[in-house]
């Protein structure tokens, strides 16, 4: 088995976990930089998947399974957004080209994202794997994920003998999560879009490791480890509920001000506050996970609320105690309702 993106915590965790499976004989861990964490008994090969050398690595190792985890929204170390995009898109193209030439590859697992659905005002209440987006993402990691999936579909047509599994993860959270949304929730004050309280879904990093492990093996009887699957914990949380549970006050801003604030936050290097991130924090996104359970045969250990709670436990205390903040928000909502003002919420039913 060959695994990409192992210098990141999530990739390192998957490599250490998959080695314990008796069906796995050898794990080849690949990244452009050496990881700061240990990889157990895996063989690490320093290789940049953006370069043609990845084809030689795949040919020399004779891997039969490739788990592509180097598709991400955050830079490693001091990397730039341009570097991230190149790794996501060019790196995926090079890796798929190498897989196409390899006579030994029989299974490909790709870490994708529910970002491919975008976030728009007239979105359906729940996205299934076959729901077309109302508005394709125009930039950032979301657009990368759309391009990556397009290349993967092309590969699947050219190599029908290879089982291809695309896992569209909801926002990944947990104690060690390194994602744009985790960075947003770490801010001392959360900028929000005035009049909107979006529905959000999360998946715990432990569940990410487990479903990747399941997808990388031959399917059990009654399941099918190929196709495209939404992966998310049960339930949803409103953004207002998230802020209360963190004890972080929100600053509702009109949309132009949020966009300006996002530019400022990016300049300060605090988090990725891309236009796609702002759309998510305006309109939210919820996906259906029936295929994850019935076809892939995976049931997450953590609900959306439990994943968020585990993430919140690892955060610094908020400016306000959660109980105090919740009481203040409730009083403000009651006053607003009494005054006849009903802020618009998107999909909060």
Beta strands, then each sheet from edge to edge (+ up, - down):
strand 1: 2-4
strand 2: 28-31
strand 3: 43-46
strand 4: 65-68
strand 5: 107-113
strand 6: 163-169
strand 7: 171-173
strand 8: 190-193
strand 9: 199-200
strand 10: 202-204
strand 11: 227-231
strand 12: 237-238
strand 13: 250-253
sheet 1: 3+ 2+ 1+ 4+ 5+ 6+ 11+
sheet 2: 7+ 10+
sheet 3: 8+ 13+
sheet 4: 9+ 12-
end
